[in-house]
Amino acid sequence: MSIRSTLHLTPQEVWNRQKDQPTYVPEAYETDGFIHCTDGDENLLKVANLFYQSDPRDFVVLTLDVDAVESQVIYEDPDKIYPHIYGPLNTNAVTGVRNVIRTPDGGFERFE
């Protein structure tokens, strides 16, 4: 049985402060009302370079088991690539954490 997964990009310091807690919420959660996610590495690289290239912080990518997320997950985009999590993320749904490799100009190059 394969795991349905999605990805969430977050500054490493934000994740490190919450990773040992039962739940995680990103910095923009109160403003947005949900947690942004993206399906697929290539799609997430595009999002990262579009919205976060000017943010110099170190970032990590969380891989999430969609079926283990306790809050509601809704794909609201027509292509079903960008799910939103409406509620805090239970940290036990995180199945992997990868570092983000960036270019000298701040671009997002790959995840390892």
C-alpha positions in Angstrom: 0.0 0.0 0.0 1.5 3.4 -1.0 1.4 6.4 1.2 -0.3 9.5 -0.1 2.1 12.3 0.7 2.4 16.0 0.3 5.1 18.5 1.1 5.3 21.6 3.4 8.2 24.1 3.2 9.1 25.9 6.5 12.0 27.8 7.9 14.2 25.3 9.8 14.0 27.4 13.0 10.2 27.3 13.0 10.2 23.5 12.6 12.9 23.0 15.2 10.8 25.0 17.8 7.8 22.7 17.3 9.0 19.4 16.1 8.9 17.8 19.5 5.4 19.1 20.2 2.1 17.2 19.4 1.2 19.8 16.8 2.9 22.3 14.4 1.6 25.5 12.9 3.6 27.7 10.4 4.3 31.4 10.9 1.5 32.5 8.5 -1.2 30.2 10.0 -3.1 32.9 11.9 -3.2 35.1 8.8 -4.0 32.4 6.2 -6.2 30.1 8.4 -4.6 27.0 7.0 -1.3 25.3 6.3 0.0 25.5 2.7 1.3 22.2 1.1 2.4 21.2 -2.3 2.5 17.8 -4.1 5.8 17.0 -5.7 9.4 18.3 -5.4 9.3 20.2 -8.7 6.1 22.0 -7.9 7.5 22.9 -4.4 10.7 24.3 -5.9 8.6 26.6 -8.1 6.6 27.8 -5.1 9.7 28.3 -3.0 11.4 30.3 -5.7 8.3 32.4 -6.3 7.5 33.2 -2.7 10.6 32.6 -0.5 13.7 33.4 -2.5 14.2 36.7 -0.7 14.0 35.0 2.7 17.6 34.2 3.7 16.8 31.7 6.4 17.5 28.0 6.2 14.5 26.0 5.2 13.4 22.4 5.5 10.8 20.3 3.6 8.4 18.2 5.6 7.0 15.1 4.0 3.5 14.4 5.3 1.4 11.3 5.2 -1.9 12.8 4.1 -3.9 10.0 5.5 -2.3 10.5 9.0 -3.1 14.2 9.1 -5.8 14.7 11.7 -7.0 18.1 10.5 -9.0 18.4 7.4 -7.0 18.3 4.1 -8.6 20.0 1.1 -7.4 20.4 -2.4 -9.0 23.6 -3.6 -7.0 24.2 -6.7 -8.3 22.8 -10.0 -5.1 20.7 -10.7 -5.2 19.1 -7.2 -1.5 20.0 -6.5 -1.8 22.4 -3.5 -3.6 21.0 -0.5 -4.5 23.1 2.5 -4.6 21.7 6.0 -7.4 23.4 8.0 -6.1 23.0 11.5 -2.8 22.3 13.2 -0.6 19.6 11.8 -0.1 16.6 14.1 3.6 16.1 14.1 3.3 12.3 14.0 2.1 12.7 10.4 5.5 14.0 9.4 7.3 11.0 7.7 10.5 12.9 6.6 12.4 16.1 6.9 14.8 17.2 4.2 17.2 20.1 4.0 16.9 22.7 1.3 19.9 23.4 -0.9 20.0 27.0 -2.2 22.0 28.8 -4.8 24.2 31.7 -3.9 21.5 34.2 -4.9 19.0 32.6 -2.6 17.3 30.4 -5.2 15.9 27.0 -4.1 17.8 24.3 -6.0 16.9 20.9 -4.5 15.9 19.0 -1.4 18.1 16.4 0.3 
